[in-house]
Amino acid sequence: MKIAQADIVIVPGYTNSGPDHWQSRWETKFPSAVRVHQEDWHKPVLDEWTDNFRDTVSATTKPTVLVAHSLGCQVVVQGLKKLAPDVKNRIRGAFLVAPPDVENPAIKPKHLMTFGPYPRDPLPFPSVVVASQDDLFCNQDVAADMANAWGSLFVDARESGHINAQSGHGPWPDGLMVFAGFMKRLAP
């Protein structure tokens, strides 16, 4: 599938993705990209965030691909149960980057734990989980366990921190190459 054939839904995490973040840069590159917006990016509430996810995905009209970062990954997997069957059937895949360990009692801020435990059911569409060996929000073994539970292809991002602008991943060309390869394997 070509990027232009899909509605790309950008699902940011805690505090949103600023202008230098790879998600924001990709959003400006992809002509049919839309971003899930939240009322309060600093105080995530599971039901509110998954309702906004549902509303954004429900408004898509083309085959849909989800691009989530950090807490946005949990929004995707938790929010799927709120989607109508026809909307869920439009989703062709999910690109999930740096999912946080929302079951870790040491995670900060603590209110991220309200998004756990993470579902362990396989996702109903192809997916990729990209995770770093030195992400402060999730041990890579836990991220690999998430990928396994969700039936996702796991991609080791080596020592890349939280894969955000602060870790030097503004444009993130390596991620764009992985995403392009993922898109090629998806059915239109």
PyMOL commands that set and color helices and strands:
alter all, ss='L'
color gray80, all
select helices_A, chain A and resi 3-5+22-29+46-58+71-82+85-90+110-115+140-150+165-167+173-184
alter helices_A, ss='H'
color red, helices_A
select strands_A, chain A and resi 7-11+33-35+64-69+91-97+127-131+153-156
alter strands_A, ss='S'
color yellow, strands_A
deselect
rebuild
show_as cartoon
